[in-house]
Structures are given as structure tokens and as C-alpha cells.
Amino acid sequence: MIKKILFILAGLIVLLTLIGFVLPAKLEVSKRVTIQASPSAVFEEINDLKRWETWQYWNTLDPTDMKIVYGEKTVGTGATYSWDSPVLDQGTITLTESIPDKSVAISMDFGGNPASGLYSLEAEGDNTKLNFNFTADQGMNPFGRWINLFMKGEIEKSFDYAGEKIKSIAEAKPKFTFEISETEVPATSYVGLTHTMSPQDPVAISTQMAKMYTELDNMLKKAKVPMTGYPFALYPKFSEESMEMICAMPVAANAKLPGKYKVAQAEGGSVVKGIYKGNYNSLQAIHTEIQQYIQYKKLAERGAPWEVYVTDPMLEKDTAKWITEVYYPVTKN
């Protein structure tokens, strides 16, 4: 009797193995979800492995006993984490390539079964299309092909779950009307003039700035010192009643200037950058949005903000084409 049972089991194994060889070696699963949010609002969810806990389907299958260990890096290319679970066995995920606001490529290992994935973003008006793609190739492994067969439904379910979760998270984020980003800037040497006045009179501010920039421009021409970039203005102190304003022109650190003028240094480092287009009448709007962005991202201001006047109003008369870059130096809390 036992021999008969063993014979039947052996036959089943052989049969399943033979069937495994005719099953597809490659498993490919794709899903797409449309999200009413910007690509950057979606990208930050898929580019940070620690955020995956809020939308990852697999975590829900063993919420109590799954142990996750993060690598030294958890954001962007090279970020990793591994898991150990009585339900899901062991595995690792690595972000192999991260292109800001475009895509995140993923390498996965499910208990010795390698796979790859790609999360890509497409801007479509005010919306973003998030594409999920999963690929696993078992080659000539018949049992791996059976795994692919049973995994297909779970992968589809995981994409559906992740899509709905990321959609709700991204759509709940504040929406910004200006182009705002986080970046790094180098230190800048400059010569400047300082003036304190009320921020409530835009005509007076414009007149005072024109006066100071004219003085700086004439001085640099006489001294034969070239500018090394666009003119800018720093605002070390600002309140509703009073503001301190430094009108500045970037110059080389070793520039030879008349005795009255000194070369100063603006510190570089991490900043939040906003791009404003149009005349200067509504510049305060982008400052307000950047401050909201800083608060939302849980950053901290660490110094004077500044405005860079990319467009020369004397050369470009169409105010709609004027570009001003606004920078706020920040640190992470």
C-alpha cells in the first residue's frame, strides 16, 4: 500500500514537473492608476522605502510578525530593505535606479526567486498616471514556473491595493501653484548694499532697489569687475512693519573693489527653490507658498531667503516673460 502511494506521489511529481516545463517561464504584470496630483507628490511615495509601509500590500499579510530591516540608504538609487516573516518567508528589495518625478526601478528577491519592477510616472495635465510593472523570469525551472502561475493574482492584487493607497495619499497633499523643489546651491560671493524700510510700499521698494542696483552697477563698471551671475536680493529680517533688504551683485571672491565696498559671502547648502514668472507685484505669493511647502515637508529655515532676478527688465519689456528664482535655505528637522 505504501509503495503504491509513493508510486502515485512520484507520478504526480513527474506530471507536475512536465506541466511546469510547458508553463510560461516569464511572468509580466502591469497596472495603471490615474492620480489627481503632481508627479512629485506621487514620486516621493515610491522613492522612499520607509513610506512603503503606508501602501505596501504585502505588509498587510503579516502585520504582526513581519520584521523589516532597512539598509543605510532608504531613499533613491541604492536604497534597500529586507524582510523576515513566518507568512512571507525572507526577501529583499533594492531601488536600482531612481529618476526624479519619472520612475523608480526595483530589484526584488522573494526567498530566492528574483524579480524586477518598474514604477513609472506620466504627467497628464493636472493628473499623474502611475504605471506598475512586474517581471519574473524562471528560465527552465519548472517549479519556478508554477510559482509564477500562483503569484500572478497576488501581484495584481498588490498593485490594485498600492494604487488606491498612493492615490489617496497623494491627492490629500497640498497643491502648489508655483514650481517648487528642493536642491543644493554653492556658496556665492557678492557685493551688496543694505537698506531697511517698510514692506508695505511696493513703489518705494522698487525705487530704492533701482537706486542701489544702479550704484552697484556703476561701481563695478568703473572698477572693471564683472558679475559672475544674476543680481539678487537677500532679506535677513522681515516683518509686516519693517524689512532689511540687501541688493547684491555676485562677484569673484578676490574681486578688487573701492574701499567703501566689501565682498561678502552667501552660504550654500540645502534650499527650497521656487520659480516665479511675471512682474514683481505678486512676488509675495511665491514666498507664502514656499513657506507652506517648508512647513508641509517638516523642514526648518536656517537663514535669509533671497530672490534672483534672472530676467533684466531693461532688456525684456514683456513682464509675462520675467523670471525670478526664490530661495529659502533649509535644514531637515
LINTAJO-V366409 format. One record per residue. RES is the residue in one letter. PHI is phi in radians with two decimals (* if undefined). NEAR is the number of other ideal C-beta (glycine too) atoms within 12 Angstrom. Layout:
res: (RES,RES)
phi: (PHI,PHI)
near: (NEAR,NEAR)
This chain:
res: (M,I,K,K,I,L,F,I,L,A,G,L,I,V,L,L,T,L,I,G,F,V,L,P,A,K,L,E,V,S,K,R,V,T,I,Q,A,S,P,S,A,V,F,E,E,I,N,D,L,K,R,W,E,T,W,Q,Y,W,N,T,L,D,P,T,D,M,K,I,V,Y,G,E,K,T,V,G,T,G,A,T,Y,S,W,D,S,P,V,L,D,Q,G,T,I,T,L,T,E,S,I,P,D,K,S,V,A,I,S,M,D,F,G,G,N,P,A,S,G,L,Y,S,L,E,A,E,G,D,N,T,K,L,N,F,N,F,T,A,D,Q,G,M,N,P,F,G,R,W,I,N,L,F,M,K,G,E,I,E,K,S,F,D,Y,A,G,E,K,I,K,S,I,A,E,A,K,P,K,F,T,F,E,I,S,E,T,E,V,P,A,T,S,Y,V,G,L,T,H,T,M,S,P,Q,D,P,V,A,I,S,T,Q,M,A,K,M,Y,T,E,L,D,N,M,L,K,K,A,K,V,P,M,T,G,Y,P,F,A,L,Y,P,K,F,S,E,E,S,M,E,M,I,C,A,M,P,V,A,A,N,A,K,L,P,G,K,Y,K,V,A,Q,A,E,G,G,S,V,V,K,G,I,Y,K,G,N,Y,N,S,L,Q,A,I,H,T,E,I,Q,Q,Y,I,Q,Y,K,K,L,A,E,R,G,A,P,W,E,V,Y,V,T,D,P,M,L,E,K,D,T,A,K,W,I,T,E,V,Y,Y,P,V,T,K,N)
phi: (*,-1.10,-1.09,-1.14,-1.13,-1.11,-1.11,-1.12,-1.09,-1.08,-1.11,-1.11,-1.09,-1.09,-1.08,-1.11,-1.15,-1.12,-1.10,-0.99,-1.18,-1.68,-1.29,-1.05,-1.34,-1.91,-1.93,-2.26,-2.26,-2.33,-2.48,-2.49,-2.39,-1.72,-2.13,-1.46,-2.82,-1.32,-0.97,-1.16,-1.16,-1.43,-1.01,-1.13,-1.34,-1.58,-1.59,-2.07,-1.08,-1.23,-1.37,-1.07,-1.06,-1.45,-2.39,-1.40,-1.08,-1.08,-1.11,-1.31,-1.37,-2.61,-1.23,-1.68,-1.78,-1.18,-1.94,-1.97,-2.11,-1.54,-1.35,-1.08,-2.00,-2.13,-2.24,1.40,-0.95,1.64,-1.19,-2.51,-2.65,-2.21,-2.33,-2.45,-2.56,-1.07,-1.55,-1.86,1.13,-2.07,-3.07,-2.44,-2.28,-2.29,-1.46,-1.47,-2.71,-2.20,-1.97,-0.86,1.08,-2.14,-2.87,-2.36,-1.67,-2.28,-1.95,-2.24,-2.39,-1.71,0.98,1.68,-1.84,-1.30,-2.73,-2.38,-2.53,-2.51,-1.86,-2.13,-2.10,-2.26,-1.31,-2.45,1.14,-1.52,-1.84,-2.31,-1.65,-1.78,-1.81,-1.80,-2.37,-2.29,-2.39,-2.40,-2.06,-1.59,1.02,-1.63,-1.41,-1.15,-1.29,-1.10,-1.16,-1.13,-1.06,-1.01,-1.06,-1.42,-1.38,-0.94,-1.11,-1.20,-1.11,-1.07,-1.12,-1.15,-1.19,-1.07,-1.12,-1.08,-1.04,-1.18,-1.18,-1.11,-1.03,-1.18,-1.19,-1.17,-1.26,-1.50,-1.31,-1.12,-1.82,-1.89,-1.48,-1.76,-1.35,-2.21,-2.59,-1.88,-2.68,-2.04,-2.25,-1.38,-1.14,-2.25,-1.56,-2.70,-2.04,-2.51,-2.15,-1.93,-2.58,-1.98,-2.76,-1.32,-1.47,-1.55,-2.10,-1.07,-1.15,-1.12,-1.09,-1.05,-1.12,-1.16,-1.13,-1.05,-1.09,-1.23,-1.17,-1.13,-1.08,-1.13,-1.10,-1.11,-1.09,-1.14,-1.15,-1.14,-1.40,0.99,-1.91,-1.39,-1.32,-1.84,-3.10,-1.50,-1.10,-2.59,-2.30,-1.79,-2.26,-1.11,-2.34,-2.64,-2.54,-1.15,-1.65,-2.62,-2.43,-1.72,-2.21,-2.00,-1.47,-2.31,-2.25,-1.24,-2.43,-1.15,-1.08,-1.79,-1.07,-1.62,-2.09,-1.01,-0.92,-1.16,-1.88,-2.18,-1.44,-1.97,-2.21,-1.68,-1.18,-1.62,2.15,-1.33,-2.46,-1.79,-2.02,-2.17,-2.01,-1.99,-2.13,2.25,-1.23,-1.47,-1.11,-1.99,-1.05,-1.05,-1.09,-1.30,-1.08,-1.09,-1.17,-1.11,-1.12,-1.14,-1.08,-1.07,-1.15,-1.12,-1.46,1.04,-1.72,-2.30,-1.20,-2.28,3.00,-1.28,-1.29,-2.56,-2.00,-1.90,-1.66,-1.18,-1.75,-1.49,-1.07,-1.31,-1.73,-2.00,-1.45,-1.39,-1.11,-1.12,-1.69,-1.22,-2.12,-2.19,-1.75,-2.04,-2.16,-2.18,-1.20,-2.42,-2.32,-1.50,-1.22)
near: (7,8,9,10,11,12,13,14,14,14,14,14,17,15,16,19,20,16,17,25,20,15,24,23,23,21,33,22,27,21,30,23,33,24,37,22,33,30,33,27,35,44,34,32,38,47,34,26,36,23,27,35,23,23,33,32,28,30,29,22,20,19,16,11,15,24,20,27,18,23,19,11,18,24,27,23,21,21,30,28,34,24,31,18,23,13,19,28,22,22,28,28,35,29,35,22,22,29,20,21,26,23,28,40,27,35,25,33,22,32,20,17,27,25,32,27,35,30,41,29,36,21,21,19,13,16,23,36,26,43,30,35,24,33,26,34,20,27,18,15,21,24,23,29,29,26,28,31,24,18,29,25,15,24,31,20,21,31,31,21,26,38,32,23,29,41,28,21,25,34,24,17,25,19,21,26,20,30,24,35,29,27,21,16,26,18,17,32,26,37,39,37,31,26,29,19,27,19,23,15,14,19,14,17,28,22,15,26,33,23,19,28,32,19,23,34,25,17,27,30,15,14,23,13,27,16,27,22,22,23,37,34,41,35,35,25,19,27,14,9,13,17,30,23,33,33,33,41,41,34,32,21,20,10,24,19,25,19,8,11,26,21,25,25,20,33,24,18,21,25,35,40,31,36,27,34,25,21,22,27,16,19,33,26,22,33,30,22,28,38,27,23,33,33,18,20,27,11,23,17,26,20,24,28,37,39,36,31,33,22,26,17,22,13,11,17,12,13,17,12,16,27,28,36,34,40,42,40,32,31,19,15,11)
